[in-house]
Amino acid sequence: MVFAMLIVLPYIYVYQTFLESHAYDLLADSEKQLYDIMETLTQPFVGSDPENELDAIKGTTWSGNFFGFMISDPLAGLGQFAAGLSMHQPLLLAILIPVLLTLLFGRFYCGWICPAIFLYELNTNIRMMLKRMGLRVGSKGISLNLKYYVLALGVLLSGFFGTVFFASIYPPAIIGRELFYAIALGGFSSGLVFFILTLLFDLLVARRGFCRYLCPGGALYSLLGRYRVLRIQRIVAECNDCAKCNAVCELGLDPLNDGFGQECNNCTACIAICPTDGLEFKFQIKDIAAQGPGHLGKKYLYPSAEDQAAQVE
């Protein structure tokens, strides 16, 4: 839905320029067709002043206006602060809602809203197809801390050059910008090349590599959501140790052994795939310690002598 919104908004912008020009008869045939389609789609939602009423939703996932509420990505606010050593009050208010929601729900932006995730998930399907064809795909293990260094470097570069460096390397910002350029302006920028490189990085170096190891936004959201209130937890009594939760986790976490941590984006993939409904959301400010083997699994039902001794202890 978010990705679709980023496609629709540039078309609305083009339609508004047609409305403001009052020159329908001068439009090319393709432009007239676009005008008619957008008029039909938007008419139920606007009154007598569509030029202004269609401004109710504007922008991208980087920064936008939603029915009078200005909302910006916290990374945009951090970059602006680093570049100018000050925070414009409207921008501070614009990042307040995403920050509060992240403190409650953790890295939910990465799991539910980021438009780049839609393309990265499609890219994961391509990985699977290549593996089935016998082709090698990248599975390198890199330190999860690397993205925090990227975040810190971005702050330093923004301060040194006086510009928001993150906008050039942050996939959600790139996706929104490139879709606008393609639809409204008929072209692309170098940002598209960078995003394609991130897709190749995921294919050739590491599964969901950019999100795991390089994304500065993911780093910031992980830090903000470290003590989130809503967490996924394993129900040990319902777990059969099948490990499907680990296999499906795009971020390489360890739900089977209660290893979620601040990297978890609450995407619910592990919940959805669990055959015994052994995972659920809990309101708790920290993860529980490892609970041991699942009570429906062979290791718990038929423990070895060593496991029996450990259970007694």
C-alpha positions in Angstrom: 0.0 0.0 0.0 2.8 2.4 0.8 4.6 1.6 -2.4 1.4 2.1 -4.3 0.9 5.5 -2.6 4.4 6.5 -3.8 3.3 5.8 -7.4 -0.1 7.5 -7.1 1.2 10.8 -5.6 3.3 11.8 -8.6 0.4 11.2 -10.8 -1.8 13.4 -8.6 1.0 16.1 -8.9 0.9 15.9 -12.7 -2.9 16.1 -12.6 -2.8 19.2 -10.4 -0.4 20.9 -12.8 -2.9 20.2 -15.7 -5.7 21.6 -13.5 -3.8 24.8 -12.7 -2.8 25.4 -16.3 -6.5 25.4 -17.5 -5.4 24.2 -20.9 -7.0 20.8 -21.4 -7.4 21.4 -25.1 -3.7 22.0 -25.5 -2.7 18.7 -23.8 -1.4 15.8 -25.9 -3.6 12.8 -26.3 -1.7 10.7 -23.7 -1.9 13.7 -21.3 -5.6 14.0 -21.8 -6.1 10.3 -21.1 -4.1 10.7 -17.8 -6.2 13.8 -17.0 -9.5 11.9 -17.5 -8.4 8.9 -15.5 -7.2 11.0 -12.6 -10.3 13.1 -12.6 -12.4 9.9 -12.4 -10.4 8.5 -9.6 -10.1 11.6 -7.5 -13.6 13.1 -8.0 -15.2 11.2 -5.1 -12.7 12.6 -2.7 -12.6 16.3 -3.6 -15.1 19.1 -3.9 -15.1 22.3 -5.9 -11.4 23.0 -5.5 -9.4 19.9 -6.4 -6.2 21.9 -7.1 -5.8 22.6 -3.4 -7.8 19.7 -1.9 -5.6 17.2 -3.5 -2.7 18.6 -1.3 -4.2 16.6 1.6 -1.5 13.9 1.1 1.9 15.0 -0.3 5.4 13.9 -0.1 7.1 10.5 0.4 8.2 8.2 3.2 11.1 10.6 3.8 8.9 13.6 4.5 5.3 14.2 3.9 2.1 16.0 4.7 -0.9 13.8 5.7 -4.1 15.8 6.2 -2.3 18.7 7.8 0.1 16.6 9.8 3.8 17.0 8.8 5.6 13.7 9.3 9.3 13.1 8.6 11.6 10.2 8.9 13.7 10.6 12.1 16.8 10.0 10.0 15.9 13.2 8.1 15.7 15.1 11.4 19.1 13.7 12.6 20.7 14.6 9.3 19.3 18.1 9.4 20.5 18.6 12.9 24.0 17.4 12.0 24.1 19.6 8.9 23.0 22.8 10.6 23.7 22.1 14.3 20.1 23.2 15.0 16.7 21.7 14.8 13.9 23.6 13.0 10.9 23.3 15.3 8.4 22.1 12.6 10.8 19.4 11.7 11.2 18.4 15.3 7.4 18.1 15.6 7.3 16.1 12.3 9.6 13.4 13.6 7.9 13.2 17.0 5.2 10.8 15.9 7.6 8.3 14.2 9.9 8.4 17.2 7.2 7.8 19.7 5.8 4.9 17.6 9.2 3.4 17.4 9.7 3.6 21.1 6.5 1.6 21.4 6.6 -0.8 18.5 10.4 -1.0 17.8 11.8 -1.2 14.3 8.2 -1.4 12.8 9.0 1.1 10.0 11.4 -1.4 8.5 8.9 -4.3 8.8 5.7 -2.6 7.7 6.2 0.8 6.0 9.6 1.0 4.2 8.8 0.9 0.5 12.2 -0.5 -0.3 11.4 -3.7 1.7 8.7 -4.5 -0.9 11.5 -4.7 -3.6 14.0 -6.4 -1.3 11.4 -9.1 -0.6 10.9 -9.6 -4.3 14.7 -9.8 -4.6 14.7 -12.6 -2.0 12.4 -14.5 -4.3 15.0 -14.0 -7.1 17.6 -15.4 -4.7 15.6 -18.5 -4.2 15.1 -19.0 -7.9 18.8 -18.6 -8.5 19.6 -21.2 -5.8 17.1 -23.7 -7.4 18.8 -23.2 -10.7 22.1 -24.2 -9.0 23.6 -20.7 -9.1 25.6 -19.4 -6.2 24.2 -16.5 -4.2 26.0 -14.6 -1.5 25.6 -15.7 2.2 28.4 -13.7 3.8 28.2 -13.1 7.6 29.0 -9.5 8.4 28.9 -7.8 11.8 25.5 -6.3 12.5 27.3 -3.3 14.1 28.5 -2.1 10.7 25.3 -0.2 10.1 25.8 1.8 13.3 29.2 2.9 11.9 27.5 3.9 8.7 25.0 5.9 10.8 27.8 7.6 12.7 29.7 8.3 9.5 26.6 9.8 7.9 26.2 12.2 10.8 29.9 13.3 10.5 29.7 13.8 6.8 26.4 15.8 7.1 28.1 18.0 9.7 31.2 18.4 7.6 29.6 19.2 4.3 26.5 20.9 5.7 24.1 18.7 3.8 21.8 15.8 4.7 24.1 13.0 3.5 21.6 10.2 4.3 19.2 11.2 1.5 21.7 9.9 -1.0 22.1 6.4 0.5 18.8 5.7 2.3 16.6 3.4 0.2 13.1 4.7 1.3 14.2 8.2 0.3 15.7 7.0 -3.0 12.6 5.0 -3.9 10.2 7.9 -3.3 12.5 10.3 -5.2 13.1 8.1 -8.2 9.4 7.2 -8.6 8.6 11.0 -8.6 11.3 11.7 -11.1 10.2 8.8 -13.4 6.5 9.7 -13.3 6.4 13.5 -13.0 9.7 14.4 -14.8 10.2 11.4 -17.1 13.6 10.4 -16.0 15.8 9.0 -13.2 18.8 10.1 -11.2 22.0 8.4 -9.9 20.0 7.2 -6.9 18.5 4.5 -9.0 22.0 3.1 -9.8 22.7 3.1 -6.0 19.5 1.2 -5.2 20.2 -1.4 -7.9 23.6 -1.9 -6.3 21.9 -2.6 -3.0 19.8 -5.3 -4.7 23.0 -6.8 -6.2 24.6 -6.7 -2.8 21.7 -8.7 -1.4 22.0 -11.3 -4.2 25.8 -11.6 -4.5 27.1 -10.8 -1.0 24.5 -11.4 1.8 20.8 -12.1 2.1 19.0 -8.9 2.9 22.5 -7.5 3.3 21.8 -3.8 3.1 19.0 -3.9 5.7 21.1 -6.1 8.0 24.5 -4.5 7.7 24.5 -1.1 6.0 21.1 0.8 6.3 21.5 3.9 8.5 17.8 4.1 9.0 17.7 0.6 10.3 20.5 1.4 12.7 18.6 4.5 14.0 15.3 2.6 14.4 17.1 -0.3 16.1 18.6 2.1 18.7 15.2 3.9 19.2 13.4 0.6 19.6 15.8 -1.2 21.8 13.4 -1.0 24.8 10.2 -1.2 22.7 7.1 -2.2 24.5 5.7 -4.6 21.9 7.8 -7.7 21.2 7.5 -11.1 19.6 8.1 -13.9 22.0 8.2 -17.7 21.8 5.6 -19.8 23.6 7.9 -22.6 24.7 4.9 -24.9 25.6 3.7 -24.7 22.0 7.1 -24.9 20.2 8.2 -28.1 18.4 11.7 -26.9 17.5 11.0 -27.1 13.7 13.2 -24.0 13.2 11.0 -22.6 10.4 11.0 -19.3 12.3 14.8 -19.0 11.9 14.7 -20.0 8.3 12.1 -17.4 7.4 13.7 -14.5 9.3 15.1 -12.1 6.7 17.3 -10.4 9.4 19.0 -13.6 10.4 17.7 -13.6 14.0 17.2 -16.6 16.2 13.6 -16.9 17.3 13.9 -20.6 18.0 16.3 -19.8 20.9 14.5 -16.6 21.9 17.1 -14.4 20.2 15.2 -11.4 18.9 16.9 -8.3 20.3 16.8 -4.7 19.0 17.3 -5.9 15.4 13.8 -7.4 15.2 11.4 -5.4 13.1 8.2 -7.1 14.3 7.4 -8.2 10.7 5.6 -11.3 12.0 7.1 -13.6 9.3 8.0 -16.0 12.1 4.5 -15.8 13.6 2.9 -16.5 10.3 5.0 -19.6 9.4 4.9 -21.3 12.8 2.9 -24.5 12.4 2.0 -24.7 16.1 1.2 -21.0 16.8 4.2 -20.9 19.1 5.0 -17.2 18.6 3.0 -14.2 19.6 3.2 -10.5 20.5 3.7 -9.6 24.2 3.8 -6.2 25.9 7.2 -6.3 27.6 10.2 -3.9 27.7 12.8 -6.6 27.2 13.2 -10.0 25.7 13.0 -13.1 27.9 16.0 -15.2 28.4 16.5 -18.4 26.4 13.8 -20.9 27.5 15.4 -24.1 26.2 13.9 -26.6 23.8 10.2 -26.4 22.8 7.9 -28.7 24.8 6.5 -30.3 21.7 10.0 -31.0 20.3 11.9 -34.3 20.4 14.7 -32.8 22.4 12.3 -32.0 25.2 10.0 -35.1 24.9 12.9 -37.6 24.6 15.9 -35.9 26.2 19.3 -37.5 26.3 20.9 -38.3 29.7 22.9 -35.0 29.5 19.7 -33.1 28.7 17.9 -34.8 31.6 20.6 -33.7 33.9 20.5 -30.2 32.6 16.7 -30.1 33.1 17.1 -31.2 36.7 19.6 -28.5 37.3 
